[in-house]
Amino acid sequence: MAREGFTARMTIGLLGVSESGYYAWRERTPSARSLRQAWLSRIIGDIHRSSGAVFGYRRIRQELGHRYGINVSHQTVERLMGQAGLRGRSGRVGYHGPGPAGGPAGGVGGRRWIIDVDSPDHPHAVWWAAIVLDTTTHRLIAFSTGRRPTGHLIEQALDQAITQEAATPPAPDTAGELAGCSFTARAHALRRAPGSGTVGDWYEHSLTEAFWHTLRRELAHHARPEADHHGQALLDTLERLTRQP
């Protein structure tokens, strides 16, 4: 009320409290409980923003325990989120293909890339793919394929993503700025992460796993024993996923 320009006397009258009680409350040192609540609310807000405004109270509670070792109840997280006006996006995390419909609404907090490398299962040949996913839109930004999981494979995918980023204006449904890059444990183990790159959290890993599930399902329609055909099918499927409306 003071920030809105109300005087102390007007505030006291509107609240129906005594003048001495009002000044005693204003000068009172915040309790340990209120300080902890404020501290916890700040962390919850940071997690919510870093998730692209996707996480609800259940996911945020899991992340509090996983990332910070903070054990609180669902009710506490839900109450603090309600007080801060924070809401999660309903539905399961998954890869929905390119476009804003699959990602967090509005691209809150800027875009962030997650890089992974894996091999879709095949009984007669092993082809590896490095992928760059935008965690805000769930879009497949770039990819590269090869016979071996090398750091060079990741570098090719990143170079392609950076080149495409430089030549493409930011989409109107995103915040425009690239907030940073994360790497899955598989990609990070190849020691090709830039100095600013970090290992992704469980949510970012879940996006990559959902993507690989989609890719394997698409490849199942092209299953043939020839190794060369499998490599071409992988390329064709990845190309299609980058253009999927």
ROLUM-615737 format. One line per 8 residues: number of its first residue (from 1); for each residue y, z negated, x of C-alpha. Coordinates in steps of 0.001 Angstrom, whole numbers, plus 524288, in hexadecimal, padded with zeros to 5 digits. Layout:
% residues N
NUM = Y:Z:X  ... .
END
This chain:
% residues 245
1 = 80000:80000:80000  8090E:7FD1D:80B6D  8068B:80AC5:810CC  80ACA:81029:803A1  817E2:8093F:804E4  815AE:7FD34:7FC57  81D08:7F126:800DD  815D0:7E46A:80368 .
9 = 81BF8:7DE09:7F774  81818:7E972:7EEB8  80A51:7E958:7F449  808CD:7DAC8:7F1D2  80D42:7DC7E:7E3C8  8044B:7E807:7E131  7F879:7E127:7E702  7FB45:7D46D:7DFE4 .
17 = 7F9AD:7CBDC:7EBFF  801F7:7C11A:7F1CB  80BBA:7C45B:7FC65  805D0:7BA5C:805C6  7F822:7BF7E:80336  7FC83:7CD72:805AB  802C5:7CA59:812D0  7F736:7C1E3:816D8 .
25 = 7EDFD:7CD2D:813E8  7F681:7D6EF:81B3D  7F6C1:7CE8E:8278D  7E874:7CAB5:82704  7DFBE:7CFAC:83233  7D573:7D92A:82D13  7C80C:7D309:82BD3  7BC97:7D72D:8344B .
33 = 7B649:7DD21:82847  7C223:7E578:824DC  7C364:7E9FC:832F4  7B50A:7EDF0:8332A  7B69C:7F524:82641  7C245:7FCB5:82BAB  7BAD6:7FFD3:83836  7AEE7:80430:83084 .
41 = 7B732:80C83:82767  7BD17:81384:83319  7AF97:816BB:838A1  7AAD5:81B48:82B50  7B6AA:82435:82A44  7B3FA:829EA:837BF  7A5BD:82CB6:83448  7A9A1:832CD:82753 .
49 = 7B399:83BC0:82DE0  7AA58:83FAC:838E4  7A020:84398:82EB8  7A9C0:84CF8:82865  7AB2F:84400:81C82  79CB2:845F2:8199B  796D9:83871:81BB7  79573:82F37:81043 .
57 = 79397:82096:8117C  784F1:8219A:8143A  78698:82B03:81F8C  79228:82381:824ED  78A4B:816DC:8248E  77F6E:81DA3:82C32  78940:822AF:8361A  78F58:81524:837A1 .
65 = 78222:80FED:83BA0  77DF9:81BB2:843A7  78A93:81DE7:84B45  7913A:81090:84B7F  7864B:806D1:8490A  78DAB:8017F:83D2D  784F4:7FC46:83256  78BD3:7FB81:82529 .
73 = 78775:7FD2D:81727  788BE:80979:80EEA  79196:801DD:805CF  79B1E:7FE6D:810B1  79C38:80C7B:81566  79D9A:81190:8077E  7A849:80791:80487  7B012:80A7B:810E5 .
81 = 7AEF3:81919:80EA2  7B3CB:81748:800C1  7BF6D:80F67:80570  7C2CE:81A20:80F34  7C0E7:824FA:80535  7B597:82B10:80CC0  7AA80:83251:8062C  79EC8:839A9:80B82 .
89 = 79982:846C7:8074F  78DB5:845EC:7FE6D  78105:84CE4:80163  777F4:84DE7:80D13  77C5F:85279:81A66  7777E:8603E:81CD0  77A6D:86D96:82253  77FFF:87607:8177A .
97 = 7841C:881A6:81F95  791F9:88616:82291  79D85:88339:819FA  7A4F0:87765:8152C  79B42:87492:80A42  7918B:86F80:81430  79AC6:866C4:81BBD  7A357:85AF8:81A03 .
105 = 7AE82:85D64:810D3  7BB21:861BE:81702  7B6B3:8610E:82523  7BC1A:8534B:8269F  7BE53:84F55:834AA  7BCE8:85CF7:83A8E  7B0CF:864B3:83DD4  7A63C:86039:84716 .
113 = 79B40:867ED:84D54  78D59:86335:84F7A  784F4:86A91:85958  7761E:86AB6:85960  76AE9:8724D:85F7E  75D47:87361:859BC  751D0:87CA5:857D1  74D71:880C7:84A3B .
121 = 73EAC:87F4E:8497B  736B7:88B82:84BF6  7283B:88C64:84FBF  7293F:8983E:858C2  73686:8977E:85F5E  740DA:88D97:862ED  74EE4:8914D:8607F  759D4:8877B:8620C .
129 = 76707:88770:85B92  77387:88029:85ECE  77C81:87E44:85328  78A77:879B9:850C1  78CC5:873EC:8433B  799CA:86FFB:83D5C  7977D:86281:83782  7A2E3:863F9:82DFE .
137 = 79E89:87098:82768  7902D:87056:82BE6  792A8:87E37:830BA  78A5D:8842F:83B86  79537:887BF:8450F  78D3E:88E0C:84FF0  77FA6:88EDC:855D5  777CC:8944E:86129 .
145 = 76934:89683:862C6  75FF0:89712:86E39  7523F:8944E:87321  755B2:88775:879C8  75E0F:87BAE:875E4  76809:87C32:880CB  775D6:8779D:8827A  779C6:885DC:88361 .
153 = 77522:887B4:87567  77E95:87D29:870E0  78993:882C8:87923  787AC:89018:872BD  7887E:88A41:8651C  79496:88244:8689B  79B40:88DF7:86F06  798B9:895E0:862C6 .
161 = 79E1D:88AFE:85A24  7AA54:88948:86273  7ACBB:897FA:862F1  7AB39:89908:85441  7B3EA:88D28:85236  7BEC9:8932A:85A52  7BE4D:89FE3:852A5  7BD2E:89A25:844EF .
169 = 7C859:8938E:83D78  7C4D4:8860D:83808  7BF0B:886B6:82A67  7C828:88186:81FC3  7BDB1:877F6:81B26  7BCE6:870F2:8285A  7C63A:86857:82FEB  7C721:872ED:83A4B .
177 = 7C677:86A80:84677  7B994:868C4:84D95  7B7E3:85A1A:84F09  7AD2B:85AF2:85959  79F12:85E11:85C62  792A4:8562A:85B47  7854B:85964:860C4  777F8:855B1:85BC4 .
185 = 76F47:84E30:86516  767BF:85ADB:867BA  773F2:86253:86B86  77A06:85717:87306  76DB8:855C4:87B59  77047:86354:880F2  77CBD:85DF5:88733  785A9:86893:88245 .
193 = 78EA6:86008:87A20  79D18:8604E:87DE9  7A35F:853B0:88242  7A8E0:85166:874B0  79BC9:8542A:86E0F  79438:848D5:86835  786AF:846CE:862B3  78754:848D4:85409 .
201 = 784E9:83DF0:84A4F  779E9:83D78:84064  781D9:844F5:83649  7847D:8503D:83F9F  7763D:8506C:843A3  77262:8511E:83546  77AB6:85D5D:833BA  773AB:8642F:83EE0 .
209 = 76653:86033:839AC  76A03:86585:82C4D  76E46:87238:832C6  76167:873BE:83A34  75A05:87132:82D9B  761A7:87C31:82708  75F59:88545:83290  750A3:882CA:832C0 .
217 = 74FE1:88538:82430  7570E:89227:825D1  74E68:8961E:8313E  74219:89383:8295E  744F6:89FFE:821CA  74475:8A7D9:82E86  73836:8A1BE:83486  73082:8ABDC:83C3C .
225 = 7283E:8AA11:8487C  73036:8B300:85175  738A0:8AAFD:85A94  74353:8B54D:85B50  74435:8B5E4:84C96  745D9:8A71D:84C00  75122:8A79D:8559A  757D2:8B239:84DAE .
233 = 7555B:8AADD:840FA  75BC3:89EDD:846F2  767C0:8A6BD:84ACD  7689B:8AD56:83D85  76751:8A059:83649  771B0:899A2:83E84  77AEB:8A51D:83C9E  778BD:8A461:82DFD .
241 = 77B81:895BD:82DB6  78890:897CE:8348A  78C80:8A1A3:82A0A  78692:89ACE:81E46  790C4:899C5:81359 .
END
